[in-house]
Amino acid sequence: MPSPTTRAAALLAAAIVPLLVAGCSSGSGTDNRAQADAVTVTDQWVKAADTGMSAAFARFTNDSDREVRLVDATGPAAARMEIHETVDANGSKTMRPKAGGLAIPAHGSVTLSPGGDHLMFLDLKAPLRTGSQTPITVKYADGSAATFTAQVRDFAGNKESYTPADSSAHGG
């Protein structure tokens, strides 16, 4: 017959082990990686342009158990960049900054595409020539960041207009 101390230790172990196992399960939402480490960027490209504005497109895939939020983007090709959405305004498409950034769902993906969400290059510093590449750094809500390189491509479609609602939306 086990001693009272041995029985107490066995009961304590039986109570603790399920808690430890539950804390390690993948569905528990305990993914503590930086948001940038949870996201893979693929199919990235930038629209060729001589001056003014351009846009970058890509697929962002989040392999973590929690939503990831892209909140900013920068790159040497433009004075500033913004996360944009394209909306219908009185029968024509117009671009505007996407309030709150871009949410990438847990175990999901978001595709930035012409005519939809995109990374807007404002005030190009030099022409973006077809076949060249440019780095883009994206920043996430937790403060983490990642840089990827996008190829510049010709693209004549989607003639959206850029009509900001007010100049304060583009603080620079």
Summary of the structure (lengths in Angstrom):
residues: 172
radius of gyration: 23.1
end to end distance: 76.0
largest distance: 86.2
contacts: 481
relative contact order: 0.22
helix: 19%
strand: 46%
